[in-house]
Amino acid sequence: MKKLLRKKQFEKHYHQRILPNKKLDKQFEERLSLFVRGKRGYPLNDHELTGKLKGKRAFSITPDIRVVYQETTAAIIFLDIGAHTQVYK
């Protein structure tokens, strides 16, 4: 199992965008549990990103909320979380 790390930007946006909404926070915890167990298909819809985010991946919390991350040989690093328009700018 690789280490899960959270960048400062992820933590900031998690506290601003996700934590105030208890339902959204619960959905994040449920999806994180699936992710940690190695699930990548539905409902996470894990996918590779393109363009300026090439080399990174994302998975869904809701149809609009995404977690952007990068995987290295030693760790999975959560980079950002938020609505599609917030994280794919």
MOPAC internal coordinates of N, CA, C and O (Angstrom, degrees):
PM7 1SCF
backbone

  N    0.0000 0     0.00 0     0.00 0    0    0    0
  C    1.4631 1     0.00 0     0.00 0    1    0    0
  C    1.5240 1   109.40 1     0.00 0    2    1    0
  O    1.2310 1   121.33 1   -53.08 1    3    2    1
  N    1.3151 1   115.07 1   126.92 1    3    2    1
  C    1.4628 1   120.57 1   178.29 1    5    3    2
  C    1.5215 1   110.37 1   -77.02 1    6    5    3
  O    1.2310 1   121.40 1   -25.89 1    7    6    5
  N    1.3234 1   114.93 1   154.11 1    7    6    5
  C    1.4642 1   120.97 1   175.30 1    9    7    6
  C    1.5184 1   109.54 1   -67.59 1   10    9    7
  O    1.2310 1   120.24 1   -36.13 1   11   10    9
  N    1.3262 1   117.15 1   143.87 1   11   10    9
  C    1.4621 1   122.59 1   172.16 1   13   11   10
  C    1.5208 1   107.78 1  -103.39 1   14   13   11
  O    1.2310 1   121.08 1   -59.55 1   15   14   13
  N    1.3217 1   115.54 1   120.45 1   15   14   13
  C    1.4592 1   121.03 1   178.93 1   17   15   14
  C    1.5260 1   108.98 1  -117.82 1   18   17   15
  O    1.2310 1   120.87 1   -28.60 1   19   18   17
  N    1.3172 1   115.94 1   151.40 1   19   18   17
  C    1.4674 1   121.67 1   178.97 1   21   19   18
  C    1.5199 1   109.14 1  -124.71 1   22   21   19
  O    1.2310 1   120.92 1   -59.68 1   23   22   21
  N    1.3283 1   115.85 1   120.32 1   23   22   21
  C    1.4682 1   120.65 1   176.68 1   25   23   22
  C    1.5299 1   109.48 1   -68.65 1   26   25   23
  O    1.2310 1   121.10 1   -20.50 1   27   26   25
  N    1.3268 1   115.51 1   159.50 1   27   26   25
  C    1.4652 1   121.79 1  -179.19 1   29   27   26
  C    1.5390 1   110.98 1   -57.61 1   30   29   27
  O    1.2310 1   120.35 1   139.09 1   31   30   29
  N    1.3282 1   116.93 1   -40.91 1   31   30   29
  C    1.4682 1   120.76 1   179.80 1   33   31   30
  C    1.5330 1   110.87 1   -62.88 1   34   33   31
  O    1.2310 1   120.42 1   139.35 1   35   34   33
  N    1.3178 1   116.81 1   -40.65 1   35   34   33
  C    1.4679 1   120.31 1   177.11 1   37   35   34
  C    1.5256 1   110.03 1   -60.22 1   38   37   35
  O    1.2310 1   120.41 1   130.88 1   39   38   37
  N    1.3172 1   116.82 1   -49.12 1   39   38   37
  C    1.4689 1   121.16 1  -179.42 1   41   39   38
  C    1.5308 1   111.35 1   -59.18 1   42   41   39
  O    1.2310 1   120.54 1   135.92 1   43   42   41
  N    1.3221 1   116.58 1   -44.08 1   43   42   41
  C    1.4690 1   121.36 1  -179.82 1   45   43   42
  C    1.5298 1   110.34 1   -61.36 1   46   45   43
  O    1.2310 1   120.40 1   130.82 1   47   46   45
  N    1.3386 1   116.85 1   -49.18 1   47   46   45
  C    1.4603 1   120.59 1  -177.98 1   49   47   46
  C    1.5252 1   111.89 1   -70.28 1   50   49   47
  O    1.2310 1   120.03 1   147.39 1   51   50   49
  N    1.3257 1   117.54 1   -32.61 1   51   50   49
  C    1.4650 1   120.63 1   175.85 1   53   51   50
  C    1.5273 1   109.65 1   -61.41 1   54   53   51
  O    1.2310 1   120.38 1   133.77 1   55   54   53
  N    1.3216 1   116.88 1   -46.23 1   55   54   53
  C    1.4647 1   120.33 1  -179.25 1   57   55   54
  C    1.5279 1   112.60 1   -68.77 1   58   57   55
  O    1.2310 1   120.07 1   148.53 1   59   58   57
  N    1.3263 1   117.46 1   -31.47 1   59   58   57
  C    1.4634 1   121.25 1   179.96 1   61   59   58
  C    1.5295 1   112.42 1   -81.31 1   62   61   59
  O    1.2310 1   120.49 1   135.82 1   63   62   61
  N    1.3245 1   116.66 1   -44.18 1   63   62   61
  C    1.4656 1   121.70 1  -168.01 1   65   63   62
  C    1.5228 1   114.44 1   -99.76 1   66   65   63
  O    1.2310 1   119.18 1   150.38 1   67   66   65
  N    1.3112 1   119.16 1   -29.62 1   67   66   65
  C    1.4604 1   121.82 1  -171.41 1   69   67   66
  C    1.5217 1   112.26 1  -108.76 1   70   69   67
  O    1.2310 1   119.93 1   127.58 1   71   70   69
  N    1.2963 1   117.74 1   -52.42 1   71   70   69
  C    1.4530 1   122.85 1  -173.33 1   73   71   70
  C    1.5303 1   114.65 1   -56.15 1   74   73   71
  O    1.2310 1   118.64 1   140.79 1   75   74   73
  N    1.3416 1   120.20 1   -39.21 1   75   74   73
  C    1.4687 1   119.36 1   179.43 1   77   75   74
  C    1.5374 1   113.73 1   -62.34 1   78   77   75
  O    1.2310 1   120.10 1   157.28 1   79   78   77
  N    1.3263 1   117.42 1   -22.72 1   79   78   77
  C    1.4620 1   121.72 1  -179.35 1   81   79   78
  C    1.5273 1   108.30 1  -102.63 1   82   81   79
  O    1.2310 1   120.18 1   -77.25 1   83   82   81
  N    1.3370 1   117.26 1   102.75 1   83   82   81
  C    1.4670 1   121.87 1  -174.64 1   85   83   82
  C    1.5274 1   112.34 1   -58.04 1   86   85   83
  O    1.2310 1   120.09 1   141.90 1   87   86   85
  N    1.3350 1   117.44 1   -38.10 1   87   86   85
  C    1.4604 1   120.46 1   179.73 1   89   87   86
  C    1.5306 1   110.25 1   -64.74 1   90   89   87
  O    1.2310 1   120.76 1   136.47 1   91   90   89
  N    1.3154 1   116.14 1   -43.53 1   91   90   89
  C    1.4569 1   121.26 1   179.66 1   93   91   90
  C    1.5335 1   110.87 1   -66.75 1   94   93   91
  O    1.2310 1   120.64 1   141.03 1   95   94   93
  N    1.3240 1   116.38 1   -38.97 1   95   94   93
  C    1.4591 1   120.63 1   177.68 1   97   95   94
  C    1.5293 1   110.40 1   -62.80 1   98   97   95
  O    1.2310 1   120.25 1   139.01 1   99   98   97
  N    1.3247 1   117.13 1   -40.99 1   99   98   97
  C    1.4670 1   121.13 1   178.37 1  101   99   98
  C    1.5345 1   110.52 1   -64.94 1  102  101   99
  O    1.2310 1   120.46 1   138.30 1  103  102  101
  N    1.3356 1   116.72 1   -41.70 1  103  102  101
  C    1.4658 1   120.43 1   177.73 1  105  103  102
  C    1.5245 1   110.50 1   -62.08 1  106  105  103
  O    1.2310 1   120.43 1   139.51 1  107  106  105
  N    1.3364 1   116.78 1   -40.49 1  107  106  105
  C    1.4626 1   120.18 1   178.08 1  109  107  106
  C    1.5272 1   109.90 1   -60.37 1  110  109  107
  O    1.2310 1   120.06 1   133.16 1  111  110  109
  N    1.3171 1   117.49 1   -46.84 1  111  110  109
  C    1.4671 1   121.14 1  -179.11 1  113  111  110
  C    1.5280 1   111.08 1   -61.03 1  114  113  111
  O    1.2310 1   120.31 1   139.06 1  115  114  113
  N    1.3337 1   117.02 1   -40.94 1  115  114  113
  C    1.4683 1   121.02 1   178.88 1  117  115  114
  C    1.5250 1   111.23 1   -64.28 1  118  117  115
  O    1.2310 1   120.67 1   134.89 1  119  118  117
  N    1.3324 1   116.33 1   -45.11 1  119  118  117
  C    1.4685 1   120.27 1  -179.26 1  121  119  118
  C    1.5282 1   111.02 1   -69.86 1  122  121  119
  O    1.2310 1   120.51 1   144.14 1  123  122  121
  N    1.3176 1   116.63 1   -35.86 1  123  122  121
  C    1.4632 1   120.08 1   177.49 1  125  123  122
  C    1.5328 1   109.88 1   -62.43 1  126  125  123
  O    1.2310 1   120.47 1   139.87 1  127  126  125
  N    1.3105 1   116.71 1   -40.13 1  127  126  125
  C    1.4627 1   121.27 1   177.83 1  129  127  126
  C    1.5284 1   110.84 1   -60.71 1  130  129  127
  O    1.2310 1   120.29 1   136.12 1  131  130  129
  N    1.3344 1   117.05 1   -43.88 1  131  130  129
  C    1.4648 1   120.98 1   177.26 1  133  131  130
  C    1.5317 1   110.53 1   -62.70 1  134  133  131
  O    1.2310 1   120.80 1   135.64 1  135  134  133
  N    1.3196 1   116.08 1   -44.36 1  135  134  133
  C    1.4554 1   121.86 1  -178.46 1  137  135  134
  C    1.5266 1   110.84 1   -60.51 1  138  137  135
  O    1.2310 1   120.47 1   133.65 1  139  138  137
  N    1.3265 1   116.71 1   -46.35 1  139  138  137
  C    1.4587 1   121.89 1  -179.04 1  141  139  138
  C    1.5331 1   110.90 1   -62.87 1  142  141  139
  O    1.2310 1   120.64 1   147.00 1  143  142  141
  N    1.3296 1   116.39 1   -33.00 1  143  142  141
  C    1.4684 1   120.49 1   178.85 1  145  143  142
  C    1.5286 1   112.58 1   -79.50 1  146  145  143
  O    1.2310 1   120.11 1  -179.76 1  147  146  145
  N    1.3286 1   117.40 1     0.24 1  147  146  145
  C    1.4580 1   120.86 1   174.74 1  149  147  146
  C    1.5137 1   115.55 1    95.62 1  150  149  147
  O    1.2310 1   119.63 1  -175.12 1  151  150  149
  N    1.3183 1   118.31 1     4.88 1  151  150  149
  C    1.4633 1   120.98 1   176.84 1  153  151  150
  C    1.5214 1   108.66 1   -71.67 1  154  153  151
  O    1.2310 1   120.74 1   -40.52 1  155  154  153
  N    1.3130 1   116.18 1   139.48 1  155  154  153
  C    1.4683 1   119.62 1   178.95 1  157  155  154
  C    1.5291 1   112.01 1  -133.94 1  158  157  155
  O    1.2310 1   119.45 1   162.64 1  159  158  157
  N    1.3124 1   118.66 1   -17.36 1  159  158  157
  C    1.4635 1   122.10 1   179.77 1  161  159  158
  C    1.5165 1   111.52 1   -82.21 1  162  161  159
  O    1.2310 1   121.00 1    30.03 1  163  162  161
  N    1.3349 1   115.68 1  -149.97 1  163  162  161
  C    1.4609 1   121.45 1   179.13 1  165  163  162
  C    1.5178 1   109.57 1   -60.54 1  166  165  163
  O    1.2310 1   118.28 1   -43.25 1  167  166  165
  N    1.3064 1   120.88 1   136.75 1  167  166  165
  C    1.4647 1   130.24 1     4.83 1  169  167  166
  C    1.5322 1   114.22 1   -91.65 1  170  169  167
  O    1.2310 1   119.80 1  -177.52 1  171  170  169
  N    1.3364 1   117.99 1     2.48 1  171  170  169
  C    1.4682 1   119.72 1  -178.55 1  173  171  170
  C    1.5146 1   113.26 1   -73.55 1  174  173  171
  O    1.2310 1   120.67 1   145.22 1  175  174  173
  N    1.3199 1   116.33 1   -34.78 1  175  174  173
  C    1.4704 1   120.73 1  -178.63 1  177  175  174
  C    1.5228 1   111.75 1    49.68 1  178  177  175
  O    1.2310 1   120.92 1  -133.93 1  179  178  177
  N    1.3251 1   115.84 1    46.07 1  179  178  177
  C    1.4557 1   122.67 1   178.75 1  181  179  178
  C    1.5313 1   109.66 1   -58.39 1  182  181  179
  O    1.2310 1   120.62 1   -45.40 1  183  182  181
  N    1.3203 1   116.42 1   134.60 1  183  182  181
  C    1.4612 1   119.37 1  -178.47 1  185  183  182
  C    1.5250 1   111.60 1  -151.10 1  186  185  183
  O    1.2310 1   121.66 1   -24.69 1  187  186  185
  N    1.3227 1   114.43 1   155.31 1  187  186  185
  C    1.4543 1   122.88 1   176.43 1  189  187  186
  C    1.5232 1   108.64 1   -77.67 1  190  189  187
  O    1.2310 1   120.82 1   -36.17 1  191  190  189
  N    1.3236 1   116.03 1   143.83 1  191  190  189
  C    1.4645 1   120.49 1   179.47 1  193  191  190
  C    1.5252 1   110.48 1   -98.38 1  194  193  191
  O    1.2310 1   121.37 1   -20.36 1  195  194  193
  N    1.3157 1   114.99 1   159.64 1  195  194  193
  C    1.4615 1   121.59 1  -179.37 1  197  195  194
  C    1.5265 1   109.54 1  -123.77 1  198  197  195
  O    1.2310 1   121.26 1     2.94 1  199  198  197
  N    1.3141 1   115.20 1  -177.06 1  199  198  197
  C    1.4617 1   120.53 1   178.03 1  201  199  198
  C    1.5131 1   111.58 1    66.92 1  202  201  199
  O    1.2310 1   120.74 1    41.17 1  203  202  201
  N    1.3316 1   116.19 1  -138.83 1  203  202  201
  C    1.4566 1   119.01 1  -176.73 1  205  203  202
  C    1.5295 1   112.71 1   -71.23 1  206  205  203
  O    1.2310 1   120.08 1   168.78 1  207  206  205
  N    1.3282 1   117.44 1   -11.22 1  207  206  205
  C    1.4633 1   121.26 1   176.29 1  209  207  206
  C    1.5290 1   112.27 1  -100.81 1  210  209  207
  O    1.2310 1   120.84 1  -165.87 1  211  210  209
  N    1.3179 1   115.99 1    14.13 1  211  210  209
  C    1.4690 1   121.13 1   179.39 1  213  211  210
  C    1.5273 1   109.32 1   -55.82 1  214  213  211
  O    1.2310 1   120.79 1   -41.63 1  215  214  213
  N    1.3155 1   116.09 1   138.37 1  215  214  213
  C    1.4550 1   121.30 1  -177.43 1  217  215  214
  C    1.5105 1   113.43 1    94.48 1  218  217  215
  O    1.2310 1   121.15 1   173.06 1  219  218  217
  N    1.3221 1   115.41 1    -6.94 1  219  218  217
  C    1.4593 1   121.03 1   177.71 1  221  219  218
  C    1.5261 1   108.74 1  -112.15 1  222  221  219
  O    1.2310 1   120.65 1   -11.82 1  223  222  221
  N    1.3162 1   116.37 1   168.18 1  223  222  221
  C    1.4609 1   121.91 1  -179.48 1  225  223  222
  C    1.5218 1   108.47 1  -131.37 1  226  225  223
  O    1.2310 1   120.62 1   -11.84 1  227  226  225
  N    1.3284 1   116.42 1   168.16 1  227  226  225
  C    1.4592 1   121.49 1   176.83 1  229  227  226
  C    1.5169 1   109.42 1  -146.46 1  230  229  227
  O    1.2310 1   121.22 1   -26.04 1  231  230  229
  N    1.3350 1   115.28 1   153.96 1  231  230  229
  C    1.4547 1   120.53 1   170.80 1  233  231  230
  C    1.5183 1   108.84 1  -137.18 1  234  233  231
  O    1.2310 1   121.21 1   -21.16 1  235  234  233
  N    1.3323 1   115.28 1   158.84 1  235  234  233
  C    1.4639 1   122.02 1  -172.91 1  237  235  234
  C    1.5183 1   112.59 1   -92.44 1  238  237  235
  O    1.2310 1   121.44 1   -39.84 1  239  238  237
  N    1.3197 1   114.86 1   140.16 1  239  238  237
  C    1.4594 1   122.38 1   169.61 1  241  239  238
  C    1.5278 1   107.95 1   -99.04 1  242  241  239
  O    1.2310 1   120.83 1   135.69 1  243  242  241
  N    1.3187 1   116.02 1   -44.31 1  243  242  241
  C    1.4679 1   124.20 1   173.02 1  245  243  242
  C    1.5359 1   105.04 1  -134.38 1  246  245  243
  O    1.2310 1   119.83 1    -0.85 1  247  246  245
  N    1.3307 1   117.94 1   179.15 1  247  246  245
  C    1.4654 1   117.51 1   177.16 1  249  247  246
  C    1.5443 1   113.51 1   -57.58 1  250  249  247
  O    1.2310 1   119.63 1   156.10 1  251  250  249
  N    1.3400 1   118.32 1   -23.90 1  251  250  249
  C    1.4628 1   120.12 1  -178.66 1  253  251  250
  C    1.5328 1   114.29 1  -112.40 1  254  253  251
  O    1.2310 1   119.24 1   159.14 1  255  254  253
  N    1.3154 1   119.06 1   -20.86 1  255  254  253
  C    1.4645 1   121.82 1  -176.06 1  257  255  254
  C    1.5285 1   110.24 1   -93.44 1  258  257  255
  O    1.2310 1   120.90 1   -50.64 1  259  258  257
  N    1.3512 1   115.89 1   129.36 1  259  258  257
  C    1.4580 1   122.15 1  -177.19 1  261  259  258
  C    1.5286 1   111.71 1  -124.57 1  262  261  259
  O    1.2310 1   121.41 1   -28.16 1  263  262  261
  N    1.3307 1   114.91 1   151.84 1  263  262  261
  C    1.4558 1   122.66 1   168.31 1  265  263  262
  C    1.5224 1   105.97 1  -110.92 1  266  265  263
  O    1.2310 1   120.47 1   -57.90 1  267  266  265
  N    1.3286 1   116.70 1   122.10 1  267  266  265
  C    1.4580 1   122.08 1   176.95 1  269  267  266
  C    1.5228 1   106.68 1   -98.40 1  270  269  267
  O    1.2310 1   121.18 1   -48.52 1  271  270  269
  N    1.3376 1   115.34 1   131.48 1  271  270  269
  C    1.4611 1   119.43 1  -178.40 1  273  271  270
  C    1.5152 1   111.03 1  -142.93 1  274  273  271
  O    1.2310 1   122.10 1   -13.29 1  275  274  273
  N    1.3294 1   113.58 1   166.71 1  275  274  273
  C    1.4585 1   121.19 1   176.75 1  277  275  274
  C    1.5220 1   107.10 1  -130.61 1  278  277  275
  O    1.2310 1   121.00 1   -41.98 1  279  278  277
  N    1.3116 1   115.69 1   138.02 1  279  278  277
  C    1.4615 1   120.34 1  -179.41 1  281  279  278
  C    1.5199 1   109.87 1  -110.29 1  282  281  279
  O    1.2310 1   120.97 1   -50.18 1  283  282  281
  N    1.3182 1   115.76 1   129.82 1  283  282  281
  C    1.4611 1   121.84 1   174.53 1  285  283  282
  C    1.5259 1   107.55 1  -114.03 1  286  285  283
  O    1.2310 1   120.39 1     0.11 1  287  286  285
  N    1.2993 1   116.86 1  -179.89 1  287  286  285
  C    1.4637 1   119.51 1   179.55 1  289  287  286
  C    1.5247 1   111.21 1   -66.51 1  290  289  287
  O    1.2310 1   119.88 1   152.32 1  291  290  289
  N    1.3270 1   117.83 1   -27.68 1  291  290  289
  C    1.4585 1   121.29 1  -175.71 1  293  291  290
  C    1.5280 1   114.76 1  -104.68 1  294  293  291
  O    1.2310 1   119.86 1   158.94 1  295  294  293
  N    1.3379 1   117.87 1   -21.06 1  295  294  293
  C    1.4675 1   119.05 1  -171.71 1  297  295  294
  C    1.5259 1   112.33 1  -152.63 1  298  297  295
  O    1.2310 1   122.15 1   -17.02 1  299  298  297
  N    1.3230 1   113.48 1   162.98 1  299  298  297
  C    1.4618 1   122.50 1   168.91 1  301  299  298
  C    1.5203 1   105.14 1  -113.02 1  302  301  299
  O    1.2310 1   120.98 1   -56.59 1  303  302  301
  N    1.3181 1   115.72 1   123.41 1  303  302  301
  C    1.4606 1   121.31 1  -173.58 1  305  303  302
  C    1.5301 1   109.30 1  -113.07 1  306  305  303
  O    1.2310 1   120.82 1   -65.25 1  307  306  305
  N    1.3375 1   116.03 1   114.75 1  307  306  305
  C    1.4545 1   120.69 1   176.32 1  309  307  306
  C    1.5230 1   108.06 1   -77.64 1  310  309  307
  O    1.2310 1   120.96 1   -56.61 1  311  310  309
  N    1.3367 1   115.77 1   123.39 1  311  310  309
  C    1.4634 1   121.83 1  -174.57 1  313  311  310
  C    1.5198 1   113.66 1   -99.78 1  314  313  311
  O    1.2310 1   120.31 1   139.90 1  315  314  313
  N    1.3456 1   117.01 1   -40.10 1  315  314  313
  C    1.4599 1   120.51 1  -175.96 1  317  315  314
  C    1.5191 1   109.58 1  -158.30 1  318  317  315
  O    1.2310 1   121.09 1   -20.72 1  319  318  317
  N    1.3162 1   115.52 1   159.28 1  319  318  317
  C    1.4508 1   122.72 1   176.27 1  321  319  318
  C    1.5152 1   108.32 1  -146.13 1  322  321  319
  O    1.2310 1   120.66 1   -39.52 1  323  322  321
  N    1.3181 1   116.34 1   140.48 1  323  322  321
  C    1.4608 1   120.12 1   178.32 1  325  323  322
  C    1.4999 1   111.85 1   159.06 1  326  325  323
  O    1.2310 1   120.98 1     7.35 1  327  326  325
  N    1.3119 1   115.72 1  -172.65 1  327  326  325
  C    1.4592 1   122.51 1   179.12 1  329  327  326
  C    1.5368 1   109.41 1   -65.58 1  330  329  327
  O    1.2310 1   121.63 1   -22.49 1  331  330  329
  N    1.2818 1   114.50 1   157.51 1  331  330  329
  C    1.4791 1   122.02 1  -179.74 1  333  331  330
  C    1.5209 1   110.56 1   -49.19 1  334  333  331
  O    1.2310 1   120.11 1   132.72 1  335  334  333
  N    1.3171 1   117.39 1   -47.28 1  335  334  333
  C    1.4674 1   121.15 1  -178.09 1  337  335  334
  C    1.5323 1   112.60 1   -69.69 1  338  337  335
  O    1.2310 1   119.89 1   158.49 1  339  338  337
  N    1.3290 1   117.82 1   -21.51 1  339  338  337
  C    1.4590 1   120.77 1  -179.04 1  341  339  338
  C    1.5264 1   112.42 1   -83.43 1  342  341  339
  O    1.2310 1   120.11 1   141.00 1  343  342  341
  N    1.3241 1   117.39 1   -39.00 1  343  342  341
  C    1.4637 1   119.58 1  -174.40 1  345  343  342
  C    1.5252 1   114.24 1   -94.17 1  346  345  343
  O    1.2310 1   119.85 1   161.91 1  347  346  345
  N    1.3317 1   117.90 1   -18.09 1  347  346  345
  C    1.4524 1   120.98 1  -179.96 1  349  347  346
  C    1.5161 1   112.50 1  -106.55 1  350  349  347
  O    1.2310 1   120.27 1  -135.61 1  351  350  349
  N    1.3328 1   117.09 1    44.39 1  351  350  349
  C    1.4626 1   119.37 1  -179.47 1  353  351  350
  C    1.4843 1   112.14 1   -94.83 1  354  353  351
  O    1.2310 1   120.10 1   180.00 1  355  354  353

